[in-house]
Amino acid sequence: MKIENLQVKRVGEVRSGTSKTTGNAWAIRDILLGWNDGAGENYIGATIDAGLFEDSGICQGDSVQAEITFHTRLLPSGAVANEIRILNINLNL
């Protein structure tokens, strides 16, 4: 899903580790994106690959468009885990 006219409200620190499943290293950042509509200001929190974000040159306060995807997992405990991932991010032109 591609969403335009988002503002980067907050960029979290890099979090990294190694996948228990694959053994591969990973590094991500949490990003808070905001937009205004008829109901006022709205926000969505998502994660992005740290390298992808660094390569984008985007900073807090920038106006962007982002391609996002949703992942939902059913945990062994029966709880549901939702995750929102940014697949691509670019400055609004």
PDB file of N, CA, C and O in Angstrom:
ATOM      1  N   MET A   1       0.843  -1.158   0.000  1.00  0.00           N
ATOM      2  CA  MET A   1       0.000   0.000   0.000  1.00  0.00           C
ATOM      3  C   MET A   1       0.903   1.240   0.000  1.00  0.00           C
ATOM      4  O   MET A   1       1.776   1.376   0.857  1.00  0.00           O
ATOM      5  N   LYS A   2       0.691   2.125  -0.948  1.00  0.00           N
ATOM      6  CA  LYS A   2       1.484   3.337  -1.047  1.00  0.00           C
ATOM      7  C   LYS A   2       0.684   4.509  -0.487  1.00  0.00           C
ATOM      8  O   LYS A   2      -0.471   4.719  -0.857  1.00  0.00           O
ATOM      9  N   ILE A   3       1.310   5.266   0.407  1.00  0.00           N
ATOM     10  CA  ILE A   3       0.663   6.419   1.030  1.00  0.00           C
ATOM     11  C   ILE A   3       1.541   7.637   0.793  1.00  0.00           C
ATOM     12  O   ILE A   3       2.751   7.587   1.015  1.00  0.00           O
ATOM     13  N   GLU A   4       0.938   8.732   0.343  1.00  0.00           N
ATOM     14  CA  GLU A   4       1.672   9.957   0.068  1.00  0.00           C
ATOM     15  C   GLU A   4       1.353  11.018   1.110  1.00  0.00           C
ATOM     16  O   GLU A   4       0.415  10.875   1.894  1.00  0.00           O
ATOM     17  N   ASN A   5       2.141  12.076   1.108  1.00  0.00           N
ATOM     18  CA  ASN A   5       1.942  13.241   1.970  1.00  0.00           C
ATOM     19  C   ASN A   5       1.989  12.898   3.453  1.00  0.00           C
ATOM     20  O   ASN A   5       1.154  13.346   4.239  1.00  0.00           O
ATOM     21  N   LEU A   6       2.973  12.103   3.812  1.00  0.00           N
ATOM     22  CA  LEU A   6       3.225  11.783   5.209  1.00  0.00           C
ATOM     23  C   LEU A   6       4.374  12.645   5.711  1.00  0.00           C
ATOM     24  O   LEU A   6       5.269  12.995   4.942  1.00  0.00           O
ATOM     25  N   GLN A   7       4.357  12.986   6.986  1.00  0.00           N
ATOM     26  CA  GLN A   7       5.477  13.717   7.567  1.00  0.00           C
ATOM     27  C   GLN A   7       6.194  12.801   8.549  1.00  0.00           C
ATOM     28  O   GLN A   7       5.562  12.131   9.366  1.00  0.00           O
ATOM     29  N   VAL A   8       7.525  12.778   8.459  1.00  0.00           N
ATOM     30  CA  VAL A   8       8.335  11.987   9.385  1.00  0.00           C
ATOM     31  C   VAL A   8       8.358  12.744  10.713  1.00  0.00           C
ATOM     32  O   VAL A   8       9.012  13.780  10.829  1.00  0.00           O
ATOM     33  N   LYS A   9       7.650  12.229  11.706  1.00  0.00           N
ATOM     34  CA  LYS A   9       7.525  12.879  13.012  1.00  0.00           C
ATOM     35  C   LYS A   9       8.657  12.497  13.961  1.00  0.00           C
ATOM     36  O   LYS A   9       9.134  13.326  14.735  1.00  0.00           O
ATOM     37  N   ARG A  10       9.081  11.243  13.897  1.00  0.00           N
ATOM     38  CA  ARG A  10      10.119  10.768  14.820  1.00  0.00           C
ATOM     39  C   ARG A  10      10.852   9.596  14.180  1.00  0.00           C
ATOM     40  O   ARG A  10      10.246   8.757  13.515  1.00  0.00           O
ATOM     41  N   VAL A  11      12.168   9.552  14.393  1.00  0.00           N
ATOM     42  CA  VAL A  11      12.997   8.457  13.900  1.00  0.00           C
ATOM     43  C   VAL A  11      13.719   7.849  15.097  1.00  0.00           C
ATOM     44  O   VAL A  11      14.457   8.541  15.799  1.00  0.00           O
ATOM     45  N   GLY A  12      13.506   6.568  15.326  1.00  0.00           N
ATOM     46  CA  GLY A  12      14.128   5.888  16.456  1.00  0.00           C
ATOM     47  C   GLY A  12      15.567   5.487  16.168  1.00  0.00           C
ATOM     48  O   GLY A  12      16.039   5.557  15.033  1.00  0.00           O
ATOM     49  N   GLU A  13      16.240   5.073  17.209  1.00  0.00           N
ATOM     50  CA  GLU A  13      17.617   4.588  17.095  1.00  0.00           C
ATOM     51  C   GLU A  13      17.638   3.238  16.375  1.00  0.00           C
ATOM     52  O   GLU A  13      16.632   2.530  16.327  1.00  0.00           O
ATOM     53  N   VAL A  14      18.776   2.901  15.830  1.00  0.00           N
ATOM     54  CA  VAL A  14      18.938   1.599  15.170  1.00  0.00           C
ATOM     55  C   VAL A  14      18.891   0.497  16.224  1.00  0.00           C
ATOM     56  O   VAL A  14      19.559   0.571  17.255  1.00  0.00           O
ATOM     57  N   ARG A  15      18.096  -0.511  15.944  1.00  0.00           N
ATOM     58  CA  ARG A  15      18.078  -1.742  16.749  1.00  0.00           C
ATOM     59  C   ARG A  15      18.581  -2.855  15.854  1.00  0.00           C
ATOM     60  O   ARG A  15      18.204  -2.925  14.685  1.00  0.00           O
ATOM     61  N   SER A  16      19.427  -3.728  16.384  1.00  0.00           N
ATOM     62  CA  SER A  16      19.989  -4.790  15.555  1.00  0.00           C
ATOM     63  C   SER A  16      20.128  -6.075  16.345  1.00  0.00           C
ATOM     64  O   SER A  16      20.049  -6.091  17.573  1.00  0.00           O
ATOM     65  N   GLY A  17      20.338  -7.151  15.603  1.00  0.00           N
ATOM     66  CA  GLY A  17      20.491  -8.457  16.228  1.00  0.00           C
ATOM     67  C   GLY A  17      20.720  -9.511  15.170  1.00  0.00           C
ATOM     68  O   GLY A  17      21.046  -9.213  14.022  1.00  0.00           O
ATOM     69  N   THR A  18      20.542 -10.745  15.583  1.00  0.00           N
ATOM     70  CA  THR A  18      20.694 -11.884  14.691  1.00  0.00           C
ATOM     71  C   THR A  18      19.428 -12.724  14.770  1.00  0.00           C
ATOM     72  O   THR A  18      18.943 -13.023  15.861  1.00  0.00           O
ATOM     73  N   SER A  19      18.900 -13.099  13.627  1.00  0.00           N
ATOM     74  CA  SER A  19      17.686 -13.905  13.562  1.00  0.00           C
ATOM     75  C   SER A  19      17.935 -15.280  14.172  1.00  0.00           C
ATOM     76  O   SER A  19      18.898 -15.959  13.814  1.00  0.00           O
ATOM     77  N   LYS A  20      17.065 -15.688  15.093  1.00  0.00           N
ATOM     78  CA  LYS A  20      17.159 -17.033  15.680  1.00  0.00           C
ATOM     79  C   LYS A  20      16.810 -18.100  14.648  1.00  0.00           C
ATOM     80  O   LYS A  20      17.286 -19.232  14.733  1.00  0.00           O
ATOM     81  N   THR A  21      15.984 -17.738  13.680  1.00  0.00           N
ATOM     82  CA  THR A  21      15.539 -18.691  12.663  1.00  0.00           C
ATOM     83  C   THR A  21      16.573 -18.902  11.570  1.00  0.00           C
ATOM     84  O   THR A  21      16.896 -20.038  11.221  1.00  0.00           O
ATOM     85  N   THR A  22      17.101 -17.783  11.020  1.00  0.00           N
ATOM     86  CA  THR A  22      17.995 -17.883   9.863  1.00  0.00           C
ATOM     87  C   THR A  22      19.473 -17.684  10.193  1.00  0.00           C
ATOM     88  O   THR A  22      20.345 -18.089   9.425  1.00  0.00           O
ATOM     89  N   GLY A  23      19.752 -17.058  11.338  1.00  0.00           N
ATOM     90  CA  GLY A  23      21.133 -16.740  11.687  1.00  0.00           C
ATOM     91  C   GLY A  23      21.650 -15.489  11.007  1.00  0.00           C
ATOM     92  O   GLY A  23      22.816 -15.132  11.173  1.00  0.00           O
ATOM     93  N   ASN A  24      20.794 -14.810  10.237  1.00  0.00           N
ATOM     94  CA  ASN A  24      21.198 -13.596   9.532  1.00  0.00           C
ATOM     95  C   ASN A  24      21.110 -12.376  10.452  1.00  0.00           C
ATOM     96  O   ASN A  24      20.243 -12.292  11.322  1.00  0.00           O
ATOM     97  N   ALA A  25      22.027 -11.441  10.234  1.00  0.00           N
ATOM     98  CA  ALA A  25      22.004 -10.182  10.982  1.00  0.00           C
ATOM     99  C   ALA A  25      20.885  -9.293  10.440  1.00  0.00           C
ATOM    100  O   ALA A  25      20.547  -9.354   9.258  1.00  0.00           O
ATOM    101  N   TRP A  26      20.311  -8.462  11.326  1.00  0.00           N
ATOM    102  CA  TRP A  26      19.280  -7.521  10.917  1.00  0.00           C
ATOM    103  C   TRP A  26      19.500  -6.209  11.661  1.00  0.00           C
ATOM    104  O   TRP A  26      20.098  -6.188  12.737  1.00  0.00           O
ATOM    105  N   ALA A  27      19.012  -5.118  11.080  1.00  0.00           N
ATOM    106  CA  ALA A  27      19.057  -3.799  11.708  1.00  0.00           C
ATOM    107  C   ALA A  27      17.843  -3.012  11.228  1.00  0.00           C
ATOM    108  O   ALA A  27      17.602  -2.907  10.025  1.00  0.00           O
ATOM    109  N   ILE A  28      17.080  -2.460  12.169  1.00  0.00           N
ATOM    110  CA  ILE A  28      15.862  -1.721  11.840  1.00  0.00           C
ATOM    111  C   ILE A  28      15.792  -0.431  12.644  1.00  0.00           C
ATOM    112  O   ILE A  28      16.517  -0.250  13.623  1.00  0.00           O
ATOM    113  N   ARG A  29      14.917   0.449  12.217  1.00  0.00           N
ATOM    114  CA  ARG A  29      14.568   1.670  12.954  1.00  0.00           C
ATOM    115  C   ARG A  29      13.047   1.731  13.050  1.00  0.00           C
ATOM    116  O   ARG A  29      12.339   1.261  12.159  1.00  0.00           O
ATOM    117  N   ASP A  30      12.564   2.305  14.121  1.00  0.00           N
ATOM    118  CA  ASP A  30      11.143   2.612  14.250  1.00  0.00           C
ATOM    119  C   ASP A  30      10.940   4.041  13.768  1.00  0.00           C
ATOM    120  O   ASP A  30      11.727   4.932  14.090  1.00  0.00           O
ATOM    121  N   ILE A  31       9.876   4.255  12.993  1.00  0.00           N
ATOM    122  CA  ILE A  31       9.567   5.579  12.466  1.00  0.00           C
ATOM    123  C   ILE A  31       8.110   5.897  12.767  1.00  0.00           C
ATOM    124  O   ILE A  31       7.235   5.044  12.616  1.00  0.00           O
ATOM    125  N   LEU A  32       7.857   7.127  13.193  1.00  0.00           N
ATOM    126  CA  LEU A  32       6.494   7.601  13.401  1.00  0.00           C
ATOM    127  C   LEU A  32       6.175   8.555  12.252  1.00  0.00           C
ATOM    128  O   LEU A  32       6.849   9.568  12.069  1.00  0.00           O
ATOM    129  N   LEU A  33       5.138   8.221  11.481  1.00  0.00           N
ATOM    130  CA  LEU A  33       4.686   9.032  10.358  1.00  0.00           C
ATOM    131  C   LEU A  33       3.348   9.663  10.709  1.00  0.00           C
ATOM    132  O   LEU A  33       2.526   9.040  11.380  1.00  0.00           O
ATOM    133  N   GLY A  34       3.125  10.885  10.263  1.00  0.00           N
ATOM    134  CA  GLY A  34       1.873  11.573  10.564  1.00  0.00           C
ATOM    135  C   GLY A  34       1.270  12.204   9.325  1.00  0.00           C
ATOM    136  O   GLY A  34       1.967  12.463   8.344  1.00  0.00           O
ATOM    137  N   TRP A  35      -0.039  12.450   9.376  1.00  0.00           N
ATOM    138  CA  TRP A  35      -0.755  13.128   8.307  1.00  0.00           C
ATOM    139  C   TRP A  35      -2.006  13.754   8.901  1.00  0.00           C
ATOM    140  O   TRP A  35      -2.469  13.363   9.972  1.00  0.00           O
ATOM    141  N   ASN A  36      -2.544  14.735   8.182  1.00  0.00           N
ATOM    142  CA  ASN A  36      -3.775  15.405   8.591  1.00  0.00           C
ATOM    143  C   ASN A  36      -4.894  15.048   7.626  1.00  0.00           C
ATOM    144  O   ASN A  36      -4.685  14.949   6.417  1.00  0.00           O
ATOM    145  N   ASP A  37      -6.085  14.856   8.179  1.00  0.00           N
ATOM    146  CA  ASP A  37      -7.276  14.673   7.357  1.00  0.00           C
ATOM    147  C   ASP A  37      -8.419  15.411   8.031  1.00  0.00           C
ATOM    148  O   ASP A  37      -8.182  16.207   8.940  1.00  0.00           O
ATOM    149  N   GLY A  38      -9.639  15.170   7.612  1.00  0.00           N
ATOM    150  CA  GLY A  38     -10.789  15.865   8.177  1.00  0.00           C
ATOM    151  C   GLY A  38     -10.974  15.635   9.664  1.00  0.00           C
ATOM    152  O   GLY A  38     -11.615  16.441  10.338  1.00  0.00           O
ATOM    153  N   ALA A  39     -10.428  14.553  10.184  1.00  0.00           N
ATOM    154  CA  ALA A  39     -10.573  14.227  11.609  1.00  0.00           C
ATOM    155  C   ALA A  39      -9.424  14.782  12.448  1.00  0.00           C
ATOM    156  O   ALA A  39      -9.421  14.630  13.669  1.00  0.00           O
ATOM    157  N   GLY A  40      -8.450  15.422  11.804  1.00  0.00           N
ATOM    158  CA  GLY A  40      -7.310  15.968  12.541  1.00  0.00           C
ATOM    159  C   GLY A  40      -6.029  15.228  12.206  1.00  0.00           C
ATOM    160  O   GLY A  40      -5.893  14.636  11.136  1.00  0.00           O
ATOM    161  N   GLU A  41      -5.080  15.274  13.158  1.00  0.00           N
ATOM    162  CA  GLU A  41      -3.784  14.645  12.926  1.00  0.00           C
ATOM    163  C   GLU A  41      -3.840  13.160  13.275  1.00  0.00           C
ATOM    164  O   GLU A  41      -4.413  12.764  14.290  1.00  0.00           O
ATOM    165  N   ASN A  42      -3.234  12.354  12.413  1.00  0.00           N
ATOM    166  CA  ASN A  42      -3.189  10.903  12.581  1.00  0.00           C
ATOM    167  C   ASN A  42      -1.739  10.447  12.531  1.00  0.00           C
ATOM    168  O   ASN A  42      -0.879  11.131  11.978  1.00  0.00           O
ATOM    169  N   TYR A  43      -1.480   9.283  13.115  1.00  0.00           N
ATOM    170  CA  TYR A  43      -0.124   8.747  13.158  1.00  0.00           C
ATOM    171  C   TYR A  43      -0.130   7.257  12.857  1.00  0.00           C
ATOM    172  O   TYR A  43      -1.117   6.555  13.081  1.00  0.00           O
ATOM    173  N   ILE A  44       1.011   6.794  12.337  1.00  0.00           N
ATOM    174  CA  ILE A  44       1.230   5.365  12.185  1.00  0.00           C
ATOM    175  C   ILE A  44       2.697   5.103  12.527  1.00  0.00           C
ATOM    176  O   ILE A  44       3.597   5.789  12.042  1.00  0.00           O
ATOM    177  N   GLY A  45       2.913   4.109  13.361  1.00  0.00           N
ATOM    178  CA  GLY A  45       4.270   3.701  13.707  1.00  0.00           C
ATOM    179  C   GLY A  45       4.642   2.475  12.895  1.00  0.00           C
ATOM    180  O   GLY A  45       3.850   1.540  12.776  1.00  0.00           O
ATOM    181  N   ALA A  46       5.848   2.475  12.334  1.00  0.00           N
ATOM    182  CA  ALA A  46       6.276   1.374  11.480  1.00  0.00           C
ATOM    183  C   ALA A  46       7.770   1.144  11.652  1.00  0.00           C
ATOM    184  O   ALA A  46       8.480   1.978  12.214  1.00  0.00           O
ATOM    185  N   THR A  47       8.234   0.007  11.163  1.00  0.00           N
ATOM    186  CA  THR A  47       9.671  -0.276  11.156  1.00  0.00           C
ATOM    187  C   THR A  47      10.184  -0.225   9.727  1.00  0.00           C
ATOM    188  O   THR A  47       9.445  -0.468   8.773  1.00  0.00           O
ATOM    189  N   ILE A  48      11.470   0.098   9.600  1.00  0.00           N
ATOM    190  CA  ILE A  48      12.116   0.153   8.291  1.00  0.00           C
ATOM    191  C   ILE A  48      13.523  -0.413   8.440  1.00  0.00           C
ATOM    192  O   ILE A  48      14.166  -0.240   9.475  1.00  0.00           O
ATOM    193  N   ASP A  49      13.989  -1.084   7.405  1.00  0.00           N
ATOM    194  CA  ASP A  49      15.354  -1.568   7.385  1.00  0.00           C
ATOM    195  C   ASP A  49      16.280  -0.364   7.566  1.00  0.00           C
ATOM    196  O   ASP A  49      16.135   0.643   6.873  1.00  0.00           O
ATOM    197  N   ALA A  50      17.234  -0.467   8.498  1.00  0.00           N
ATOM    198  CA  ALA A  50      18.108   0.660   8.814  1.00  0.00           C
ATOM    199  C   ALA A  50      18.913   1.114   7.604  1.00  0.00           C
ATOM    200  O   ALA A  50      19.081   2.317   7.400  1.00  0.00           O
ATOM    201  N   GLY A  51      19.412   0.191   6.804  1.00  0.00           N
ATOM    202  CA  GLY A  51      20.177   0.548   5.614  1.00  0.00           C
ATOM    203  C   GLY A  51      19.327   1.266   4.585  1.00  0.00           C
ATOM    204  O   GLY A  51      19.780   2.234   3.974  1.00  0.00           O
ATOM    205  N   LEU A  52      18.098   0.806   4.385  1.00  0.00           N
ATOM    206  CA  LEU A  52      17.180   1.446   3.448  1.00  0.00           C
ATOM    207  C   LEU A  52      16.911   2.884   3.875  1.00  0.00           C
ATOM    208  O   LEU A  52      16.890   3.792   3.045  1.00  0.00           O
ATOM    209  N   PHE A  53      16.706   3.085   5.171  1.00  0.00           N
ATOM    210  CA  PHE A  53      16.441   4.434   5.664  1.00  0.00           C
ATOM    211  C   PHE A  53      17.663   5.323   5.476  1.00  0.00           C
ATOM    212  O   PHE A  53      17.529   6.452   5.004  1.00  0.00           O
ATOM    213  N   GLU A  54      18.834   4.847   5.829  1.00  0.00           N
ATOM    214  CA  GLU A  54      20.058   5.644   5.679  1.00  0.00           C
ATOM    215  C   GLU A  54      20.276   6.021   4.214  1.00  0.00           C
ATOM    216  O   GLU A  54      20.645   7.157   3.918  1.00  0.00           O
ATOM    217  N   ASP A  55      20.055   5.086   3.304  1.00  0.00           N
ATOM    218  CA  ASP A  55      20.259   5.343   1.875  1.00  0.00           C
ATOM    219  C   ASP A  55      19.259   6.363   1.321  1.00  0.00           C
ATOM    220  O   ASP A  55      19.533   7.008   0.309  1.00  0.00           O
ATOM    221  N   SER A  56      18.110   6.513   1.972  1.00  0.00           N
ATOM    222  CA  SER A  56      17.061   7.413   1.468  1.00  0.00           C
ATOM    223  C   SER A  56      17.417   8.881   1.660  1.00  0.00           C
ATOM    224  O   SER A  56      16.926   9.730   0.917  1.00  0.00           O
ATOM    225  N   GLY A  57      18.260   9.200   2.639  1.00  0.00           N
ATOM    226  CA  GLY A  57      18.606  10.588   2.929  1.00  0.00           C
ATOM    227  C   GLY A  57      17.494  11.364   3.605  1.00  0.00           C
ATOM    228  O   GLY A  57      17.573  12.588   3.714  1.00  0.00           O
ATOM    229  N   ILE A  58      16.473  10.684   4.055  1.00  0.00           N
ATOM    230  CA  ILE A  58      15.318  11.325   4.684  1.00  0.00           C
ATOM    231  C   ILE A  58      15.621  11.640   6.146  1.00  0.00           C
ATOM    232  O   ILE A  58      16.304  10.877   6.830  1.00  0.00           O
ATOM    233  N   CYS A  59      15.102  12.779   6.615  1.00  0.00           N
ATOM    234  CA  CYS A  59      15.314  13.222   7.994  1.00  0.00           C
ATOM    235  C   CYS A  59      13.970  13.500   8.670  1.00  0.00           C
ATOM    236  O   CYS A  59      12.940  13.626   8.007  1.00  0.00           O
ATOM    237  N   GLN A  60      14.002  13.590   9.975  1.00  0.00           N
ATOM    238  CA  GLN A  60      12.810  13.956  10.726  1.00  0.00           C
ATOM    239  C   GLN A  60      12.291  15.295  10.209  1.00  0.00           C
ATOM    240  O   GLN A  60      13.076  16.219   9.993  1.00  0.00           O
ATOM    241  N   GLY A  61      10.977  15.410  10.009  1.00  0.00           N
ATOM    242  CA  GLY A  61      10.356  16.623   9.502  1.00  0.00           C
ATOM    243  C   GLY A  61      10.099  16.609   8.010  1.00  0.00           C
ATOM    244  O   GLY A  61       9.313  17.419   7.518  1.00  0.00           O
ATOM    245  N   ASP A  62      10.745  15.706   7.269  1.00  0.00           N
ATOM    246  CA  ASP A  62      10.557  15.633   5.818  1.00  0.00           C
ATOM    247  C   ASP A  62       9.163  15.134   5.457  1.00  0.00           C
ATOM    248  O   ASP A  62       8.547  14.373   6.203  1.00  0.00           O
ATOM    249  N   SER A  63       8.680  15.575   4.303  1.00  0.00           N
ATOM    250  CA  SER A  63       7.424  15.083   3.734  1.00  0.00           C
ATOM    251  C   SER A  63       7.766  13.939   2.784  1.00  0.00           C
ATOM    252  O   SER A  63       8.598  14.094   1.891  1.00  0.00           O
ATOM    253  N   VAL A  64       7.119  12.786   2.981  1.00  0.00           N
ATOM    254  CA  VAL A  64       7.496  11.579   2.250  1.00  0.00           C
ATOM    255  C   VAL A  64       6.277  10.837   1.713  1.00  0.00           C
ATOM    256  O   VAL A  64       5.133  11.118   2.070  1.00  0.00           O
ATOM    257  N   GLN A  65       6.573   9.889   0.850  1.00  0.00           N
ATOM    258  CA  GLN A  65       5.604   8.869   0.461  1.00  0.00           C
ATOM    259  C   GLN A  65       6.227   7.532   0.841  1.00  0.00           C
ATOM    260  O   GLN A  65       7.437   7.347   0.706  1.00  0.00           O
ATOM    261  N   ALA A  66       5.414   6.611   1.310  1.00  0.00           N
ATOM    262  CA  ALA A  66       5.934   5.337   1.785  1.00  0.00           C
ATOM    263  C   ALA A  66       5.068   4.188   1.289  1.00  0.00           C
ATOM    264  O   ALA A  66       3.843   4.290   1.213  1.00  0.00           O
ATOM    265  N   GLU A  67       5.740   3.094   0.956  1.00  0.00           N
ATOM    266  CA  GLU A  67       5.048   1.854   0.630  1.00  0.00           C
ATOM    267  C   GLU A  67       5.125   0.985   1.878  1.00  0.00           C
ATOM    268  O   GLU A  67       6.212   0.655   2.351  1.00  0.00           O
ATOM    269  N   ILE A  68       3.962   0.618   2.405  1.00  0.00           N
ATOM    270  CA  ILE A  68       3.933  -0.156   3.647  1.00  0.00           C
ATOM    271  C   ILE A  68       3.220  -1.485   3.440  1.00  0.00           C
ATOM    272  O   ILE A  68       2.437  -1.664   2.507  1.00  0.00           O
ATOM    273  N   THR A  69       3.518  -2.398   4.335  1.00  0.00           N
ATOM    274  CA  THR A  69       2.846  -3.696   4.340  1.00  0.00           C
ATOM    275  C   THR A  69       2.547  -4.068   5.784  1.00  0.00           C
ATOM    276  O   THR A  69       3.208  -3.596   6.708  1.00  0.00           O
ATOM    277  N   PHE A  70       1.567  -4.900   5.965  1.00  0.00           N
ATOM    278  CA  PHE A  70       1.142  -5.344   7.291  1.00  0.00           C
ATOM    279  C   PHE A  70       1.420  -6.832   7.449  1.00  0.00           C
ATOM    280  O   PHE A  70       1.142  -7.616   6.542  1.00  0.00           O
ATOM    281  N   HIS A  71       1.963  -7.221   8.589  1.00  0.00           N
ATOM    282  CA  HIS A  71       2.183  -8.631   8.901  1.00  0.00           C
ATOM    283  C   HIS A  71       1.507  -8.923  10.241  1.00  0.00           C
ATOM    284  O   HIS A  71       1.711  -8.203  11.219  1.00  0.00           O
ATOM    285  N   THR A  72       0.719  -9.960  10.275  1.00  0.00           N
ATOM    286  CA  THR A  72       0.070 -10.379  11.505  1.00  0.00           C
ATOM    287  C   THR A  72       0.424 -11.832  11.764  1.00  0.00           C
ATOM    288  O   THR A  72       0.302 -12.682  10.882  1.00  0.00           O
ATOM    289  N   ARG A  73       0.865 -12.105  12.983  1.00  0.00           N
ATOM    290  CA  ARG A  73       1.236 -13.475  13.357  1.00  0.00           C
ATOM    291  C   ARG A  73       0.410 -13.905  14.559  1.00  0.00           C
ATOM    292  O   ARG A  73       0.118 -13.101  15.444  1.00  0.00           O
ATOM    293  N   LEU A  74       0.040 -15.170  14.581  1.00  0.00           N
ATOM    294  CA  LEU A  74      -0.612 -15.763  15.730  1.00  0.00           C
ATOM    295  C   LEU A  74       0.475 -16.450  16.552  1.00  0.00           C
ATOM    296  O   LEU A  74       1.102 -17.403  16.089  1.00  0.00           O
ATOM    297  N   LEU A  75       0.693 -15.969  17.758  1.00  0.00           N
ATOM    298  CA  LEU A  75       1.744 -16.501  18.618  1.00  0.00           C
ATOM    299  C   LEU A  75       1.284 -17.786  19.293  1.00  0.00           C
ATOM    300  O   LEU A  75       0.082 -18.012  19.432  1.00  0.00           O
ATOM    301  N   PRO A  76       2.229 -18.640  19.719  1.00  0.00           N
ATOM    302  CA  PRO A  76       1.870 -19.891  20.389  1.00  0.00           C
ATOM    303  C   PRO A  76       0.948 -19.686  21.597  1.00  0.00           C
ATOM    304  O   PRO A  76       0.152 -20.562  21.933  1.00  0.00           O
ATOM    305  N   SER A  77       1.065 -18.522  22.244  1.00  0.00           N
ATOM    306  CA  SER A  77       0.223 -18.229  23.406  1.00  0.00           C
ATOM    307  C   SER A  77      -1.214 -17.922  23.021  1.00  0.00           C
ATOM    308  O   SER A  77      -2.095 -17.857  23.879  1.00  0.00           O
ATOM    309  N   GLY A  78      -1.453 -17.729  21.703  1.00  0.00           N
ATOM    310  CA  GLY A  78      -2.775 -17.355  21.230  1.00  0.00           C
ATOM    311  C   GLY A  78      -2.907 -15.856  20.988  1.00  0.00           C
ATOM    312  O   GLY A  78      -3.893 -15.400  20.410  1.00  0.00           O
ATOM    313  N   ALA A  79      -1.912 -15.092  21.429  1.00  0.00           N
ATOM    314  CA  ALA A  79      -1.925 -13.650  21.205  1.00  0.00           C
ATOM    315  C   ALA A  79      -1.661 -13.345  19.733  1.00  0.00           C
ATOM    316  O   ALA A  79      -1.056 -14.144  19.019  1.00  0.00           O
ATOM    317  N   VAL A  80      -2.119 -12.195  19.301  1.00  0.00           N
ATOM    318  CA  VAL A  80      -1.922 -11.752  17.925  1.00  0.00           C
ATOM    319  C   VAL A  80      -0.879 -10.635  17.926  1.00  0.00           C
ATOM    320  O   VAL A  80      -0.971  -9.702  18.724  1.00  0.00           O
ATOM    321  N   ALA A  81       0.112 -10.724  17.037  1.00  0.00           N
ATOM    322  CA  ALA A  81       1.150  -9.705  16.914  1.00  0.00           C
ATOM    323  C   ALA A  81       1.024  -9.033  15.557  1.00  0.00           C
ATOM    324  O   ALA A  81       1.128  -9.691  14.522  1.00  0.00           O
ATOM    325  N   ASN A  82       0.802  -7.729  15.559  1.00  0.00           N
ATOM    326  CA  ASN A  82       0.722  -6.957  14.319  1.00  0.00           C
ATOM    327  C   ASN A  82       2.014  -6.202  14.112  1.00  0.00           C
ATOM    328  O   ASN A  82       2.587  -5.672  15.063  1.00  0.00           O
ATOM    329  N   GLU A  83       2.475  -6.150  12.883  1.00  0.00           N
ATOM    330  CA  GLU A  83       3.677  -5.403  12.545  1.00  0.00           C
ATOM    331  C   GLU A  83       3.426  -4.638  11.258  1.00  0.00           C
ATOM    332  O   GLU A  83       2.866  -5.178  10.303  1.00  0.00           O
ATOM    333  N   ILE A  84       3.843  -3.375  11.237  1.00  0.00           N
ATOM    334  CA  ILE A  84       3.742  -2.549  10.045  1.00  0.00           C
ATOM    335  C   ILE A  84       5.164  -2.275   9.588  1.00  0.00           C
ATOM    336  O   ILE A  84       5.985  -1.762  10.349  1.00  0.00           O
ATOM    337  N   ARG A  85       5.452  -2.624   8.331  1.00  0.00           N
ATOM    338  CA  ARG A  85       6.802  -2.453   7.782  1.00  0.00           C
ATOM    339  C   ARG A  85       6.773  -1.476   6.619  1.00  0.00           C
ATOM    340  O   ARG A  85       5.846  -1.482   5.808  1.00  0.00           O
ATOM    341  N   ILE A  86       7.805  -0.634   6.546  1.00  0.00           N
ATOM    342  CA  ILE A  86       7.991   0.247   5.408  1.00  0.00           C
ATOM    343  C   ILE A  86       8.900  -0.470   4.426  1.00  0.00           C
ATOM    344  O   ILE A  86      10.036  -0.808   4.760  1.00  0.00           O
ATOM    345  N   LEU A  87       8.403  -0.705   3.212  1.00  0.00           N
ATOM    346  CA  LEU A  87       9.175  -1.401   2.186  1.00  0.00           C
ATOM    347  C   LEU A  87       9.999  -0.435   1.340  1.00  0.00           C
ATOM    348  O   LEU A  87      11.061  -0.789   0.828  1.00  0.00           O
ATOM    349  N   ASN A  88       9.496   0.788   1.201  1.00  0.00           N
ATOM    350  CA  ASN A  88      10.170   1.801   0.398  1.00  0.00           C
ATOM    351  C   ASN A  88       9.716   3.166   0.898  1.00  0.00           C
ATOM    352  O   ASN A  88       8.567   3.332   1.308  1.00  0.00           O
ATOM    353  N   ILE A  89      10.618   4.142   0.864  1.00  0.00           N
ATOM    354  CA  ILE A  89      10.280   5.492   1.322  1.00  0.00           C
ATOM    355  C   ILE A  89      11.033   6.494   0.452  1.00  0.00           C
ATOM    356  O   ILE A  89      12.214   6.313   0.153  1.00  0.00           O
ATOM    357  N   ASN A  90      10.333   7.552   0.052  1.00  0.00           N
ATOM    358  CA  ASN A  90      10.924   8.582  -0.812  1.00  0.00           C
ATOM    359  C   ASN A  90      10.392   9.951  -0.393  1.00  0.00           C
ATOM    360  O   ASN A  90       9.296  10.068   0.155  1.00  0.00           O
ATOM    361  N   LEU A  91      11.186  10.973  -0.659  1.00  0.00           N
ATOM    362  CA  LEU A  91      10.709  12.342  -0.445  1.00  0.00           C
ATOM    363  C   LEU A  91       9.565  12.626  -1.383  1.00  0.00           C
ATOM    364  O   LEU A  91       9.576  12.170  -2.526  1.00  0.00           O
ATOM    365  N   ASN A  92       8.550  13.389  -0.917  1.00  0.00           N
ATOM    366  CA  ASN A  92       7.480  13.850  -1.808  1.00  0.00           C
ATOM    367  C   ASN A  92       8.081  14.829  -2.787  1.00  0.00           C
ATOM    368  O   ASN A  92       8.893  15.673  -2.409  1.00  0.00           O
ATOM    369  N   LEU A  93       7.695  14.725  -4.018  1.00  0.00           N
ATOM    370  CA  LEU A  93       8.221  15.645  -5.043  1.00  0.00           C
ATOM    371  C   LEU A  93       7.283  16.785  -5.293  1.00  0.00           C
ATOM    372  O   LEU A  93       7.569  17.649  -6.122  1.00  0.00           O
TER     373      LEU A  93
END
